[in-house]
Amino acid sequence: MSDGGRRNWRLVRADTDAVPPSVRRFMARARQRRLRAAMPWAVTLGVLLVAGGLVWLVYGTSVLGVRQVQVVGIDSLTVEQVEQAAAVPMAEPLARVDLDGIRDRVQALPAVERAVVSRGWPSTVEVQVVERTAVAAVPVGEGFSLLDAEGVAFRSVARRPPGLPVAKLAAPGPADINTRSALVVLSSLTAELREQLVSISVPAPAQVSLGLRRNRTIVWGDDTDSEKKAQVATALLARKGDTIDVSAPTVVTIR
């Protein structure tokens, strides 16, 4: 035996032709099974990575941050007044903006009846404002305070707006019984009475009276049967007389 009885071994890779076809087919099927088994996990992992990236992009970065505040529906208010009240955090991710908080702050403005706040992708907060509508002007000092249909005083003006009746009330407000009586009567008036109306006076709930043009007066009494009283008073506008008493609409007097 050569080299002192030692043998030299050498590894030789068998040619593919040396592997039986049946074994190759078995090994190929095994690889396919492993790939099919791993595919759902790979897809799930990919979806999670993409979803996580999108969530981070939307909620964790300023890429989709607030860059603009759009205000619509204002009349007496200015854009600056609404923006200041809204206090929208600029550059904050739009998805994280507290829309309810913005709405509440805008609705705290006296002139705002309600507000709707929404997201305008990719970078806008939209504030839609519905302002209060004045139905009467209450004399206050040298000017007037405007009341809406709920009795809320929402704006002070130096002069009475044209076409708006003067409401003579001692303590105007939503909780004031005299104010509520005045609003009930005002809401029941016909178009003809509204055209003639100059003022409404309510010193007490049962002492409502209307001041019309040409110094005419309608004694209304309380606010019950207001729609019927309005119809009766309208029908009597063409009659002569400075005072029309419809406090008892079935027994009307004119003097």
C-alpha positions as CSV (number, residue, x, y, z in Angstrom):
1,M,0.0,0.0,0.0
2,S,1.5,3.4,-1.1
3,D,2.2,6.4,1.1
4,G,2.6,4.2,4.2
5,G,-0.8,2.6,3.9
6,R,-2.8,5.9,3.8
7,R,-5.5,6.5,1.2
8,N,-6.3,9.9,-0.4
9,W,-10.0,10.6,-0.6
10,R,-11.6,13.1,-2.9
11,L,-15.2,14.3,-3.0
12,V,-16.7,14.3,-6.4
13,R,-20.2,15.8,-7.1
14,A,-22.3,13.4,-9.0
15,D,-23.6,14.5,-12.3
16,T,-27.3,15.3,-12.4
17,D,-27.7,12.5,-14.8
18,A,-26.6,10.3,-12.0
19,V,-29.7,11.2,-9.9
20,P,-32.7,9.1,-10.9
21,P,-35.5,11.1,-12.5
22,S,-38.0,9.9,-9.8
23,V,-35.7,11.4,-7.1
24,R,-35.5,14.7,-9.0
25,R,-39.2,14.9,-9.3
26,F,-39.7,14.2,-5.6
27,M,-37.2,16.9,-4.7
28,A,-38.9,19.4,-7.0
29,R,-42.3,18.6,-5.5
30,A,-40.9,19.1,-2.1
31,R,-39.5,22.5,-2.9
32,Q,-42.8,23.5,-4.4
33,R,-44.6,22.4,-1.2
34,R,-42.2,24.5,0.9
35,L,-42.8,27.5,-1.3
36,R,-46.6,27.1,-1.2
37,A,-46.4,26.8,2.6
38,A,-44.3,29.9,3.0
39,M,-46.2,32.0,0.5
40,P,-49.2,33.0,2.8
41,W,-46.7,34.1,5.5
42,A,-44.7,36.1,3.0
43,V,-47.8,37.8,1.6
44,T,-49.2,38.5,5.2
45,L,-45.8,40.0,6.2
46,G,-45.8,42.2,3.1
47,V,-49.3,43.4,3.7
48,L,-48.5,44.2,7.3
49,L,-45.4,46.1,6.3
50,V,-47.3,48.1,3.7
51,A,-50.2,48.8,6.1
52,G,-47.9,49.8,8.8
53,G,-46.0,52.1,6.5
54,L,-49.3,53.7,5.4
55,V,-50.5,54.1,9.0
56,W,-47.3,55.7,9.9
57,L,-47.4,58.0,6.9
58,V,-51.0,59.1,7.7
59,Y,-50.9,59.4,11.5
60,G,-47.2,59.9,12.3
61,T,-45.8,62.3,9.8
62,S,-46.7,65.8,8.5
63,V,-46.7,64.5,4.9
64,L,-50.5,64.6,5.1
65,G,-50.5,67.4,7.7
66,V,-52.9,70.4,7.8
67,R,-51.8,73.2,5.5
68,Q,-55.1,75.0,4.9
69,V,-58.3,75.9,6.7
70,Q,-61.3,76.6,4.4
71,V,-64.2,78.6,5.9
72,V,-67.6,78.7,4.2
73,G,-71.1,80.0,5.0
74,I,-70.1,83.2,6.9
75,D,-71.9,86.5,6.5
76,S,-71.4,88.9,9.4
77,L,-68.3,87.0,10.7
78,T,-64.9,87.2,9.0
79,V,-62.6,84.3,8.0
80,E,-60.1,85.5,10.5
81,Q,-62.6,85.4,13.4
82,V,-63.6,81.8,12.5
83,E,-60.0,80.7,12.1
84,Q,-58.9,82.2,15.4
85,A,-61.8,80.5,17.2
86,A,-61.2,77.2,15.4
87,A,-57.5,77.1,16.4
88,V,-56.7,74.4,13.9
89,P,-53.2,72.9,14.7
90,M,-51.3,73.5,11.4
91,A,-49.0,70.7,10.2
92,E,-50.6,68.2,12.5
93,P,-51.5,65.0,10.6
94,L,-54.9,65.5,9.2
95,A,-56.1,62.1,10.4
96,R,-55.4,63.1,14.0
97,V,-57.1,66.5,14.0
98,D,-59.9,66.8,16.6
99,L,-62.8,67.7,14.5
100,D,-65.3,67.8,17.4
101,G,-63.0,70.1,19.3
102,I,-62.8,72.5,16.4
103,R,-66.6,72.4,15.9
104,D,-67.2,73.2,19.6
105,R,-64.8,76.1,19.6
106,V,-66.4,77.6,16.4
107,Q,-69.9,77.1,17.8
108,A,-68.9,79.1,20.9
109,L,-68.9,82.2,18.8
110,P,-72.2,84.0,19.6
111,A,-73.0,84.6,15.9
112,V,-72.7,80.8,15.1
113,E,-75.8,78.7,15.3
114,R,-74.0,75.5,14.3
115,A,-70.8,74.4,12.5
116,V,-69.8,71.3,10.6
117,V,-66.1,70.5,10.4
118,S,-64.7,67.9,8.0
119,R,-61.4,66.7,6.5
120,G,-60.6,67.7,2.9
121,W,-57.7,65.4,1.8
122,P,-54.9,65.6,1.5
123,S,-54.3,68.7,3.7
124,T,-57.4,70.8,4.3
125,V,-59.8,71.3,7.3
126,E,-63.2,72.5,6.1
127,V,-65.3,74.6,8.4
128,Q,-68.9,75.1,7.3
129,V,-70.7,77.8,9.4
130,V,-74.4,78.5,9.7
131,E,-74.9,81.9,11.3
132,R,-77.8,82.9,13.5
133,T,-80.6,84.9,11.8
134,A,-81.9,88.0,13.5
135,V,-85.6,88.2,14.1
136,A,-85.7,91.3,16.3
137,A,-83.5,94.1,17.6
138,V,-83.5,94.9,21.4
139,P,-82.5,98.5,22.3
140,V,-79.4,98.4,24.5
141,G,-77.8,101.8,25.4
142,E,-77.0,103.7,22.3
143,G,-77.4,100.7,20.0
144,F,-79.2,97.4,19.6
145,S,-78.7,93.7,20.4
146,L,-79.8,91.3,17.7
147,L,-81.9,88.3,18.8
148,D,-82.4,85.1,16.8
149,A,-85.4,82.8,16.9
150,E,-84.1,81.1,20.0
151,G,-83.8,84.3,22.0
152,V,-80.0,84.4,21.8
153,A,-78.4,87.8,21.7
154,F,-75.6,87.3,19.2
155,R,-74.5,90.6,17.9
156,S,-74.4,94.3,18.9
157,V,-75.0,97.0,16.2
158,A,-75.2,100.8,16.3
159,R,-78.4,101.0,14.2
160,R,-81.4,98.8,13.8
161,P,-81.2,96.8,10.6
162,P,-83.9,97.8,8.0
163,G,-87.0,95.6,8.2
164,L,-86.2,94.2,11.7
165,P,-88.7,95.0,14.4
166,V,-87.7,96.5,17.7
167,A,-88.4,94.1,20.6
168,K,-89.0,95.9,23.9
169,L,-87.9,93.4,26.5
170,A,-86.6,94.1,30.0
171,A,-84.3,91.0,30.2
172,P,-84.0,89.4,26.7
173,G,-82.7,85.8,26.6
174,P,-83.7,82.2,25.9
175,A,-84.8,81.7,29.5
176,D,-86.9,84.8,29.8
177,I,-90.6,84.1,29.7
178,N,-91.3,87.5,28.0
179,T,-88.8,86.8,25.3
180,R,-90.3,83.4,24.6
181,S,-93.7,85.0,24.3
182,A,-92.4,87.6,21.9
183,L,-90.8,84.9,19.7
184,V,-94.0,82.8,19.6
185,V,-95.9,85.8,18.4
186,L,-93.3,86.9,15.9
187,S,-93.2,83.4,14.4
188,S,-97.0,83.4,13.9
189,L,-97.3,86.7,12.0
190,T,-98.5,86.7,8.4
191,A,-96.6,88.4,5.6
192,E,-98.9,91.4,5.7
193,L,-98.4,91.9,9.4
194,R,-94.6,91.5,9.1
195,E,-94.6,94.2,6.5
196,Q,-96.4,96.7,8.8
197,L,-94.6,95.7,12.0
198,V,-92.4,98.2,13.7
199,S,-92.1,96.9,17.2
200,I,-93.2,94.3,19.7
201,S,-93.6,95.1,23.4
202,V,-93.8,92.4,26.1
203,P,-93.8,94.0,29.6
204,A,-95.5,90.7,30.9
205,P,-96.5,87.4,29.2
206,A,-100.1,88.4,29.0
207,Q,-99.5,92.0,27.7
208,V,-98.0,91.5,24.3
209,S,-98.7,94.3,21.8
210,L,-97.5,95.1,18.3
211,G,-96.6,98.6,17.0
212,L,-97.4,99.1,13.3
213,R,-96.8,101.8,10.8
214,R,-98.8,105.0,11.0
215,N,-98.8,104.7,14.8
216,R,-101.3,101.8,14.9
217,T,-101.3,99.2,17.7
218,I,-102.5,95.7,17.9
219,V,-103.3,94.5,21.4
220,W,-102.3,90.8,21.4
221,G,-102.7,89.7,25.0
222,D,-100.8,86.4,25.7
223,D,-99.2,84.2,23.1
224,T,-102.0,81.6,22.9
225,D,-103.9,81.2,19.7
226,S,-101.3,83.4,18.0
227,E,-101.9,82.0,14.5
228,K,-105.6,82.7,14.8
229,K,-105.0,86.2,16.2
230,A,-102.6,86.9,13.3
231,Q,-105.2,85.9,10.7
232,V,-107.9,88.1,12.4
233,A,-105.6,91.0,12.8
234,T,-104.5,90.8,9.1
235,A,-108.2,90.8,8.0
236,L,-108.8,94.0,10.0
237,L,-105.8,96.0,8.7
238,A,-108.0,97.7,6.1
239,R,-110.4,98.9,8.8
240,K,-110.1,102.4,10.3
241,G,-108.9,102.7,13.8
242,D,-105.6,103.2,15.6
243,T,-106.0,100.2,18.0
244,I,-107.0,96.6,17.1
245,D,-107.6,94.3,20.0
246,V,-107.4,90.6,19.2
247,S,-106.5,89.4,22.7
248,A,-109.8,87.5,22.5
249,P,-109.9,86.7,18.8
250,T,-113.6,85.7,18.8
251,V,-114.6,89.1,20.2
252,V,-112.5,91.8,18.4
253,T,-112.6,95.5,19.1
254,I,-111.3,98.4,17.0
255,R,-111.1,101.9,18.3
